[in-house]
């Protein structure tokens, strides 16, 4: 029988462990999307996140927008902002120039990613002949430029291009040894995958934080498409919960809230105290999840 006294999710806010939250956004492409972006930022900022990050398009295609958004987030809300950075299709000098641009703008947090090849996820990655060779190389390059807070990616279900689990964990270790402060996982929907991954990393001597990346399912069709492209699996039980809800948005939203609530409270009960939310520039469900975790205005 479950003992509520042993569950962190059943304790009052003043009795729970201190939590760290962070939120990820992408640069909006239209005026309407930008309006929603800023509305969501301002709703989430009072939760006092560790940082809010803004993604970086393939090949640096949103570099200027990313810098503009990150700079304004910090100026308008006072919340620390992190800019994403990849090394796909760019020379070291070009990437270094972006890092220095962040530095000059007062941005000292970077989410450093190798990035996907132009041909798409799952295709072989070929480094630029004058570029950084991989994410660990990129992290080392950022460290040479300045004292940044650096996050890198982790893959609870293994990166699609990793030969085996040993290779995958070795790659994570190289990124952290190069100077990254923490890893943030790709989205996952089975908490067991994350907990087993954490166990593998700890057995390999990795002690840095490995923060679970939580993806609320605002649209099952959209998220399942994302998952299939990036190597994340959709458990059969999860697919079943959303089956037949394509034309029932109200029930879909309620199921999505229940699924996300179950995931974060289970992790909290397992001792997880850091969470990174992929917001897709939406705030309402993330606000509710933060409240379940004990964080409020």
Secondary structure, DSSP 8 states (H G I E B T S, - for coil): ---GGG-GGGS-GGGS---EEEEEE---SSHHHHHHHHHHHHHHHTT--SEEEE---GGGTTHHHHHHHHHHHHHHH---EEEEEE-TT--HHHHHHHHHHHHHTT--EEEEE----TT-TTS-----TTS--SHHHHHHHHHHH---EEEEEE-TT--TT-SSHHHHHHHHHHHHHTT--EEEE---S-HHHHHHHHHHHHHTT--SEEEEEEE--S-HHHHHHHHHHHT----HHHHHHHTT-TT-HHHHHHHHHHHHHHHHHHHHHTT--EEEEE-TT--HHHHHHHHHTT---
